[in-house]
């Protein structure tokens, strides 16, 4: 085996060529630069837009710490790819985000949604023709820190409990709201849902199916959906599918009810399943709503290992819904709500935001919105370049994980070549993603 001679070339090489795609997407398909410049005046220093784009660029290559910007300050490709006049130091980045977090947040949030709207991001519906809108809380572990807002979460550790919302089977993120760890998941949810539904309507004209878990079993959330529909009856309706929280309900009483009113199935010896639905009146602010609830009662006298039980096990579940589909379809649709856990995981691991970088609550709230923007950018790159017939990956899939997008498109090695007024990004001769990369860049730059 021959040994390598290690040298350092004078050529401008980069290990993150994909930032050329990110910079083109931000600068051509959003008004982030103009909106931040107009909304947040600056007398001197590095432009606000340069600070935000620098941090967005870091997030898109999986780096959330402010100190990581120090490694790209002298990287000419980083500046050229993102259209940055000057890359801030770690101290400037942290200080600027701390000082302007509340002013920056709405501008970045609008850019994250506007990007999806401008590129006409596809929103794939589920089997009944509705586009799913999944909202859920996902705790972030920030144990052994004294960050503002960190407190005990329902997972049993100290951290935050933000709420996120995802649209379509692609999982576009429409909201990522930072919350104190001890905050109940229903606290603030109606206002969050109102905002998210308006953003969803900018992206799709199809009917929407809002899905929530049992922690958000509250009539207030149903009232938000009904009010949203009443404000504009000409638009396709928003339906809801919310897991019922039985709280202090007696499973034995529901078993007796099912014996008299439901059809039973026996999927295996010792297990019986009853599916039925009821209509229940729920009152909110003096108004009474008739709401359908699909119910499932399971009685087990023999466990799955074949062991006979001395006392039968009774399992009780229910789902509030405005749909009129069969109970089996309702249950299957709610089971798909679990896909949102994969999106949570991509934020925490692929974008590295499990432990937020700042000690200030407002700054960390901005970090989550920046991560949401980066997530949508990377998700779109994956859907556009890594799911079609020309994809460089051998295994087909409907959606690519954010980490896969980073590995296949963001972390491409390249060489930046400047000649006169022209600038060229040369990818490796054996780069399997070169063709897809060129297609995406041309679509962003000239489409």
N, C-alpha and C positions, 0 to 999 in steps of 0.2 A: 504493500500500500504506500503510495506516494504521500508525502506530507505537504500541507499548504504553507505558503509564505503569506503571513498576514500583513497587509498594507492598508493604508488609508488613502483613498482616492481624492482627487480634487474636484471630481464631478459632484453636481448637486443631486444626491440620491435621496429617496424617501421610502419609508416603509408603510406609508398610509396614503397611497394614491387616491383612495376613495373620497378623500376630502374635497377633491375637485368636483365631485358630484354634489356633495353637501353644499359647498359654496355657491354653485350654480343654482341649486334648488332654493336656497334662502334668498339670494339676491334677485332672482328673476321671478319667483312665484310668490313672494311675500313683500309687504311694505314695511318690514321690520326696521330698516335703516331710517326711512323717512318718518315713521310714526314715533320711534324713540327720540329722534332728533327734535321733532316738533313738540312732543309732549314733555320732555325732560330737558330743559335748557342747560347748556354747559358753557362756562366762560373760557376755561383753558384745560389743557390736559388731553389724555387719550380719549377719543370719541366714545360715547356710550355704546354705539353700535359695534365698535371694534371690541369692546370689553365683552359684550354679550355673544358676539360671533366667535370669539376666542373660546369662551366656555362651552358653547354649543359644539364647536369642533372637538374639544376634548371629550365631551360626553359621547360623541359619535365614534370615538375610538376606545370607549370603555374606561375613561379616566374621569372621575368626579372630584378628586381632590384639587383644591386651588393651587397647591404647590406644583402640580404637573405642568402648569403653563410655563414654568421656568425652563423646561426642557425644549420648548418650541420657540422661544423668543428669538433665537438666531436662525431658525429654520425658515429660509426664504420661501420654500414651497408652501408651508403652512399659511403664510401671509398671502401669497398669490392665490392659492386655492380658495380661500375664504373671502378674498377681497378686503383684507385688513390693512389699514394704513400703518398701525403700530400695535404690536402685541403687548399687553400689559404685563407687568411683573406680578408674581404671586401676591405681593402685598397690595398692589393697586387693584387687582382683581377682587380680592377679599374685601378691601375697604369700600370699593365702589358698589359691590353688591349689597354690603351691609347698609350703606347710606341710602341707596336708591331702590331697595328691594320692592317696596310697596308701589313705587311708580313704574318700575320695569315690568312687574308681574302682568298687568292687563295687556301690555303691548306684546309680550312674548306669547301670552295665551291666544290673543287674536291672530298672531302670525301662525301659530300651530294649527288653528282651524282653517285660516285662509289658505294655507298651503294645500290642505286636502281638498278644499273647494276649488282652487284654481287648477289643480292637476286632474280634477274630476275623478277622485279616488273611488274605485268600485266598492259598493256595499252589497255583499252577497246575502240574499235572504235565506231563511230556513225553509223547511218543507211546506209550510202553509202559506208562503209568500210574504211573510213579515221579515223585516230586517231586525235582528236582535240588538237590543241595547242592554248590556249587562253592567250593573253597578254593584260594587261590593267594597267592604273595608279590608285592607291588608296591613297588618301591623308590621312596623319596621323596628328591628331590634337595635336599640341604642343604649344597651346596658352599660353600667359603670361610667356614665358620663353625667355632666351637670348642664346639659344643653337646655335651653328654654323650651318648656312644653313637654319634656320627657317625663312620663309617669307610667304607672303600672297598666299594661294592656291586658285584654282578656286572654291572651296567650300565656300569661304568667311571667312575662319579663318586662323590663322597663324600656320604653320606646315611644314611638308615635303610632297613630292609628289613622292614616290617611284613607280617603275614599276615592276610588277610581271608577271611570265609566268607559266602556268599550263598545264601539258600533260595528255591526256586521260580523260575518264569519272571518273577516280579515283581522278584526280586533283593533280598529283605529281608536286611539285614546282621545276622548273628548273632554276629559276633566280629571285632574289629580289634585285633590284638595287636602292640604296638610291639616291634621287635627292632633290635639293633645292625646296622649296615650290612654288616659282614663275616660275620655269622652265617649259617651254611648253612641253606637253606630247610627241611631235614629236622630240624634241631636244635630240639626242643621241639614238633614237629608232633603226635606221638601224644597228648600231654596236651591240646593245643589241640583236636584232633579229638574227644576224649572229651567235653570240655565243650560243644563245638558240637553234637554229636549229641544230648546231653541237652536242649539248648535247642530244637533242631529238633522233638523229640518233644512239646514243649509246644504247638507250633503246628499239627502235622498228625498224623493217624493213618494216612495213606497210606504205602505203601512209599517209601523214600528211596534215591536214587542218588547216592552220593558220587563226585565227579569230581576227580582230581588230575593235575597234569602230571608230566613225566618227572623233575623234580627231587625228587619225593616217591615215587619208585619204591623202596619199602622194605617188607619183609615186616612191619615193626612196624605200619604203617598198616593193613594187611590184618588183622592180629591185633586191632587196636582195633575194627574193624567186626565181626569174628566174635565177640569177647567181648561187645560191646554186644548182639548178637542173642541170645547165650546167656543173658544176665542176665534177659531178659524175652521168652521165646519166644512169648508170646501176642500181642505187638505185631507189626505188619507189619514185615517184614525190611528191613534196610539192605543194599543191594548196593553194589558198588564198581566203578569204571571208572578205571583208573590208567594213564597213558602209560608204556610200557616204555622204560627207558633202556638201549640196546644196549651202552653202554660199549665194551668191547674185542671185541665180536662181529665176525666176518668176514662181510661181505655176500656174498662169493663162495660161501661154504659154504651160506648160506641160499638163494642162487639155485639151487644144485645140489639142495638139499632140495626146493625148490618145483617144480623140473622133474619130480621123481619123485612128489610127493604132492599137488600142487595143480592146480586148474583155472585156465587162463590166459584172460585177456580182452585184446583188442587194440582199445583205444579210438581209436587213430589209427595210421597207418603209422610204424614205428620206436619204438613204445611198447607194452610188454606189462605187464600187471598180474596178479599172482597173490594170491588171498586164501585163507587157510587158518587153522586153529587147532591148537594143541598143548596138552597138559597137562603141566605141569612141577612137580616136587616142590620146595618151598622150606621150609627149616628155621628155626625160631625158638624159642629157649629149650628145646631138646630135643624140640619138637613138629614133626612134618612135615605140611605142608599141600599138598594137590594143587590147583593153581591153573590155570585156563584162561587162555591167552594167544592173542588173535587177532593174526594176522600179515598184513602186506602187503609184498610185494616188487615193486618196479617196475624194469624194465630199459628203458633208453632207448638206442637206436642212432642216432636222429635227434632233434635238439632241436626245440623248439616253433616255431623259425623255419625249419625245413626243412633245417638244416645237418647233414650226416652226421658222426657222431662216430668218430674213429679207435679209441677205446677206449669200450666201452659204459659208461654210467652206471648204477649199481645203488643204489637207494634202499631202505632197510630200516626198517620201522616195526612197532610192536607195542603191544598194549593188554591189561593184566591185567584180568580181569573175573569177577564171580560170576554174570553174566547168561548165559542160554542162547540169546540172540537170534542171528540171522544176522550174519555178519561185517560186511555192508554196514550193518546197523542200528547195530552197535556203533561203527563208525567215524563214522557220522553223528551219533550221540549225543555222542561225544567232541568233534566239531567244534563243537557248540553250547556247549561249555565256554568257548570264546573270548568269549562274551558277557560274561563276568565282567570282561574288560578295559574294557568300557564303564562298569561300575560303579566300577572304580578311577579312571577318568578323571573321573567326576562328583565323587568325593571330592576329587581334586587340584585341579580347576579350578572347579567350581560352588561347593563349600564352602571353597575356598581354603586347603587344608591341605597343599599340597605342601611348603612351608617352614614347619615347625612354630614356634610363637611363643616357646617357652621354651628356656633353656639347660640345663634340668634334665630328665633322662630320665624320671623319674616323672611330672612335670607334663605332658610331651608324651604320655606313655601315657594320661593322663587326657583330654587334648585329643582324642586319637583316639577314645576311647570316647564323649565328648560329641558328636563329629562323627558317630559311628555312630548315636547317638540322634536327632540332628537329621536325618540322612539318612533314617531310618525314618519319622519324622514327615512329612517332605516327600514321601517316596515314597507314603505312605498317602494324603496329600491329593491327589496326582496320580492315583492309582488310583481314588479315590473320586469326584473331581470333574471330571477331565479325560479320561476314557476312555469315558464313557457317551453316550447319545443326546443329552443336553442340554449337552454340553461346549461351551464358547465357541470352541474351535478348529475350523477348517474341515476339517482333515485327520484322519481316524481313525487311531488307533494303539493297540497293546496296552499300551504302557507309555510314560509321559512322562518325559523327562529332568528331573533336578532343577532345572536352570536354567530349563526351561519352567515348572515349578511356581512358581518364584520370580517369573518375569515375569508369569504369569497370575493368581496368587493372593496372593503375598507383597507385591509392590510396588504394590498397589492404593492409589490416593490416597483419603483419607477425611477426614471431619471428626468430631471427638469433641464431642458435645453433652451437657452435664449439666443435668438439670432435677430439682430436689428430690433424691430418692434414686435416681432413674433415670439411666442413662447410655446414650447412643445413639451408634452408629457410622454415619454417613451416607456412603454411597458416591455417586460421581458419577452424574448422570442418564443419561449415555450409557455407563456402565460395562457391557461385555458379560458380565462374569463375576459381576455382582451376584446374579443368581438362584442360581447354583451356590454362591456364597459363603454365602448365607443358608441354603441346604439343608445344607451341610456343618456350619455353626455350629449349626443346630438339632439335627442328628444328634449332635454332640458334647455339646451342652448339655442336651438333653432326651431323647436316645435311650436 
